[in-house]
Amino acid sequence: MSRVVVLGSGPAGLTAALYLSRANLAPVVYEGFQPGGQLTTTTDVDNFPGFPEGIMGPELMERMKGQCERFGAKFEMDEIVTADLSSRPFKMTTSLGAEIEADALVIATGATARYLGLENELRLRGHGVSACATCDGFFFQGQDVAVVGGGDSAMEEATFLTKFARKVYLIHRRDSFRASKIMQDRALNNERIEVLWNTTVADVKGADAVEGLVLQDTVTGETSELDVTGLFLAIGHIPNTAPFKGQLDLDGEGYISLKVPGTSLTNIEGVFSAGDVHDTNYRQAITAAGSGCKAAMDAERFLEGHE
Ligand code: NAP
């Protein structure tokens, strides 16, 4: 049995593992089947402090992992499928059939950005297709880009992208936005944003990078082409909390509801939350890392009190 298990290997999970290993707690990290998390689907990361020349997403995650291993963290390429959090030690089973127990648990399983599911869209992720304007917008200076979605994220991302892009097409499948009025107005009043209502993306063109989109009108069914070099998806995220439903307090969309906002505490003593699995607001590598640090410190204090 491990004293503490970390679920997830993005910046939140790895920072938690780093702090826990430096506290001599020998954490075991279940890193999932996409080790490194969402950052491994981006290319250059220019907004993580300490890398003035920038760093590639996968390399940043490799370095974080190496730093954890240096202090004794162990890694398993496996993920939790069931969890019994009703009593301690917590009991879990994994995808590969292992049965594990832990006195304390840090959940840093993240949220998966929703993509449209088009073959070429997924192939060109990190090469013009992105689900994070804050991370990748800078690379589209003077270019024409498209944002898909009609919620607050789409408004925010489209507005943010006008700092760099020459033109931002906001593609929405219906004839009205669900975004809050204030965010809509901001986007609609921005002269660099053009809204394409009743429109979906049917295909993404380009061999090694995005060169254009095939659009479809949802009313007439007609198709057309749009010349853009960037495609930003803002159609929501799916929090990875399935094994904890019915045990942990989750909000309406499945994100973990913290017991005390600003900490990592959940409704179950000994279970701590870190990163995007509860954070619907900031969703940055650096905020996730900070959140992982808090979870590790909370877990360490909890374990000290339950020797
Ligand atoms: P959201 O509100 O769920 O909106 C998702 C949008 O994507 C909807 O307009 C939806 O269209 C569209 N969509 C979903 N699946 C699609 C598909 N397969 N093809 C095309 N379009 C699709 O998600 P969100 O904008 O990420 O916001 C999530 C939460 O965070 C919300 O509560 C939001 O208010 C909050 N948030 C707040 C701020 C802020 O206040 N600064 C910023 C960002 C997010 P339909 O409308 O047709 O369903």
Residues whose N, C-alpha, C, O or C-beta is under 5 A from the ligand:
A	BS01	NAP	G149 G150 G151 D152 S153 A154 E156 R173 R174 R178 A234 I235 G236 T280
